[in-house]
Amino acid sequence: MFWQLVSNEIVKMLRKRRFQVVMAILLVLMAVFSYAEHEAILVMVRQLGTTDWHVRLQQEITHDLNRLHNPFASAAEKAGIQATLAEAQYELSHNINPYAPGAPSFMHTFMDEGITLLIPLFVIVIASDMVSSEMSGGTIKMLLTRGVSRTRILASKLVALFLLVAMLFAAIAITSYVVSGAFFGYGGFGLPVIMGFQTSANGTVDISHVYTLPQWEYLLMTFGLGFFACLAVASLAFMVSTLVRSTASSMGIMMAGLIAGTLLTALASNWTLAKYLPVVNLQLMNYLNGTPPPVAGMTFAFSLGVLVIWSAAALVISFQVFARKDIMG
Amino acid sequence: MAQPVLSVRSLEKRVRNRTLVKDVSFDVYPGQVFGFLGPNGAGKTTTIRMIVGLIRPTAGEITIGGYKVRTDPLRAMQEVGCIVENPDMYPYLSGRENLLQLARMQGVEAVHRIDEVAKLVHLEDRLDDKVRTYSLGMRQRLGIAQALLNNPKLLILDEPTNGLDPAGIRELRTFLQALAKDGLAVFISSHLLSEIELLCDHVAIIRDGSVIKTGAIDTLLAGTADDVSWRVDKPDAARRVLEDVLRSHGIVAEVTESTKGSLICRMTDDLVAEAVSNLEAHGCKVFEAARRRISLEDFFLQTTSGAAV
């Protein structure tokens, strides 16, 4: 019975073609990104005059060292540079090619970069519609007069939403692999990825715990963390969708929040309270590769906690409001 | 009489100091077609929303099929099929898919009934077309099909004649009366009184949030005096004769002239007989003397204008 409700919700979302539009945009973006990256590599090779990655990495290190002496760089920026520098030096000394091309590397980059804005945007497009569209379409009256409790109906919508987010992640994995593979080849799941750098706020990098993971294992972790972060985004968008009647305004509110949040992430080092905002905590995978957090003092557990608390609060509010709400005209 | 299917007792809804509905009470019995009448904004839809549990009443009690909506809303709603305001459906799904969505919420029997209810509302040929392509009349019929999926004891239709052409309205009328004959209680709200008069046997009239009259249509209308219209050859002379007849019985009533030139006055059968012979005696030819039954619409206007209450 409950799964019938969930399947109703998924049928509606798929028949509305909203999900398919998201998929089409994804495909186009993947192709554009892959092409751009492919071109960038060609240009790089032409400028360096060699395809040897050791030369390129050495150039990067020199460049980073120069940036480090830039008097205008803030302490946070310097810490970031220190981290990449340490990573590059480690790679050079252990003979690990960080530029090794391949679809898995592209997937990894796409998720790292996409989680800040692009993928949450897709999640919002889907989640904002879940409840608002029934309100503005009037169909909520049909749903709520069938002798099924309001809590059950909202729960079925939430489960359907989480399943749709999972489908979105599966789709991202498949499309990014297939599309980028056409440019970079389909191998490379076994390549080593370096883990365990620890950058402190003052810019010293601890490499005593460094180890390597095969690419596929790292990808699983990255996608898993991305999925978790997106469930938090979905929960927040779901709450807004229950509170606001129109899909457009519910989407607008969430997008404004998300974009304001990414801007904040850039500025956050000066405003420490920002670390309690969910958007600042979305990049969970940065804790894997040792990138310093946007605000000093944030840890993996802290970010997880912030996301869980916000999501739980959003869902409690959604269910409370929805169960009591008067459905007026 | 049997137990009422729907019983509403001193229902009240207040929103921020504004009383939308107050002290609304009525009963609907199996087999009845019950009309809920009132001008727009009188509180019809608010009352219906409270009956089907979309809005929480501030006070009062609603019982459907023996279950209280306040304490046992799910059981109560299993007895009800309804269309609130508009027939709501997903335009991007076909008629069948729309029915399936709701049927799956209500269990296996409802799923098996899909073809049956589609046939009942004559939609079986268009069932696999997208609802987007349906006319308003077809949407109304699909809405009724949705409402009948769970085999309800009470069917609630909010303004069901909206968007129907005269043939559609007549079809709806025979359809609903057939359903009522099988023991279904049908509750219809409307502001189109001529429709309701033909459709319903019982009515409740609501104005400014309160029910001001309720009962069987026949009983309600019987209490009002009836007009007699006269078609005569010499209206001016005839008017004096009629006024004399009325005055001689101590009745101070006006004789008015209708736009078509006939005279209208209110009198009992005995007085009509007397007036006919007096008119002949005064040389007025009587072509027609007809008693006009007051229509529900007239009654409604009298009642809701406030003056006649």
Contacts between the chains, C-beta under 8 A, distances in Angstrom:
chain1	res1	chain2	res2	distance
A	1	B	107	7.6
A	4	B	104	4.3
A	4	B	105	7.1
A	5	B	104	7.5
A	5	B	105	6.5
A	7	B	104	7.7
A	8	B	101	5.2
A	8	B	104	6.0
A	8	B	105	7.3
A	11	B	93	8.0
A	11	B	97	7.5
A	11	B	101	7.5
A	12	B	90	6.4
A	12	B	93	7.5
A	12	B	101	7.4
A	15	B	90	7.7
A	15	B	92	5.4
A	15	B	93	5.9
A	15	B	97	7.6
A	16	B	92	5.7
A	17	B	92	7.7
A	137	B	88	6.6
A	137	B	90	7.3
A	138	B	85	7.0
A	138	B	86	5.9
A	138	B	88	4.0
A	139	B	88	4.6
A	139	B	89	6.8
A	139	B	90	6.3
A	141	B	52	7.8
A	141	B	54	6.0
A	141	B	84	4.7
A	141	B	85	7.4
A	141	B	88	5.8
A	142	B	88	5.1
A	142	B	89	7.5
A	142	B	102	6.3
A	142	B	146	6.7
A	143	B	105	7.5
A	144	B	53	7.1
A	144	B	54	6.1
A	145	B	52	4.6
A	145	B	53	6.7
A	145	B	54	6.9
A	145	B	77	5.8
A	145	B	80	6.9
A	145	B	82	5.5
A	145	B	84	7.1
A	146	B	77	6.8
A	146	B	102	6.2
A	146	B	105	4.6
A	146	B	106	5.8
A	146	B	150	7.5
A	147	B	74	4.9
A	147	B	75	7.4
A	147	B	76	8.0
A	147	B	77	4.0
A	147	B	78	4.1
A	147	B	105	8.0
A	147	B	106	6.8
A	147	B	150	7.4
A	148	B	74	7.1
A	148	B	105	5.3
A	148	B	106	8.0
A	149	B	74	6.0
A	324	B	56	7.6
A	326	B	15	7.9
A	326	B	49	7.9
A	326	B	54	7.1
A	326	B	55	4.5
A	326	B	56	6.2
A	327	B	49	6.8
A	327	B	54	4.0
A	327	B	55	6.6
A	328	B	49	7.4
A	328	B	55	6.8
A	329	B	45	6.5
A	329	B	85	6.5
